[in-house]
């Protein structure tokens, strides 16, 4: 979603200058596609799948709409716990074009931060502790969960003949994980660029190349990294005829 | 053209789908042939390929079906119909090369990917003891406790995982244009759940009768109607399988 390109977490400028926003402007690929940015900050891969499925369920009409999907997978160590009406995604991500209201019924779980205790929801701390213990103890399992989510979306798109491209933005699945290996041939690697190579994920790729963003407080890349990555995706889409 | 293809009935699930204890033993040719999937294969003149195994989880079922297709499926020569009997969503598995031997415990499996031995199967009702003789398995109980904490404290999360497995396999079959039927054999997920209901319309109910209705799952539906057939591990007998087969037939076989 291009968080912090302009120094703010969410803005229309950020979204339109994210790699997806830049890619959609490519007149070598897209003619009149409009950007529908449904990215949300800090979410897990299970959120990404659910929000995408719900978008299609509530918005997609194959007779009137031609959709190309760009999926940027998050870190596989993120998860979420089903908790009723715990968050307000739209309030936290005001420039998202569409977020299913049902997504408010999940507590996001991330290893890098902990939701503080709340008087009205005292179980919040213990829920996160249980999840954190699991996530840190079994990273291979978290990768398997995300791998299956990618396969789920891959086959959802292919069953509906919807063109797409997937990429990792953070550490997602490592093809060296011995439990991942039996699945590798199931992934359509034409449509999942650099699958299983965490060092080639958007964030780590440009970090290692020395790109920096002085406006970022939360480790997000700036406009140049996004523009460069959009060009890589553009070439990949053209080379593999993914439309 | 399809009449020249080998007609296969792929049958995946846990022990309930494998027909365990129909004849009083856990796994046998007789049990598998008289399970609801085996009866469906006979009724449709398809060669049964039994993948079901005892005590396993829905993630095992999903993975085994996917790996069977990855290693065996040829759409030019095979016409496959898949029967999937989902199990209890509270079961799970740990990716761990523990030295399990699934086939020796389930000798009538027709096909088995060796990588399935690299998982330790978990249920809330029992714990694998520590094995102090092997350093890597000396703390199995503590490891299982972390799994059990998620499984026990967050049953809704377990239902969500299993619900997604069903959607994943549904899309997989549709992308390959493979016929299938899914059923629940135990408590899988409940479509009345706040977290399942928003996505419940994505299920193809024509191919997954009674999805999300635990009281209609194989075991819970028939355990009172056929109370005398429950054996050592509470599996149902031949009459229940026959009736469930008829129910499935009426729903999906035209």
Interface residues (C-beta under 8 A of the other chain):
Chain A: X46 X49 X50 X53 X54 X57 X81 X82 X84 X100 X102 X105 X106 X127 X130 X131 X133 X134 X137 X138 X140 X141 X144 X145 X148 X149 X151 X152 X155 X156 X158 X159 X178 X179 X181 X182 X183 X185 X186
Chain B: X59 X62 X63 X66 X67 X70 X94 X95 X97 X113 X115 X118 X143 X146 X147 X149 X150 X153 X154 X156 X157 X160 X161 X164 X165 X167 X168 X171 X172 X174 X175 X194 X195 X198 X199 X201 X202
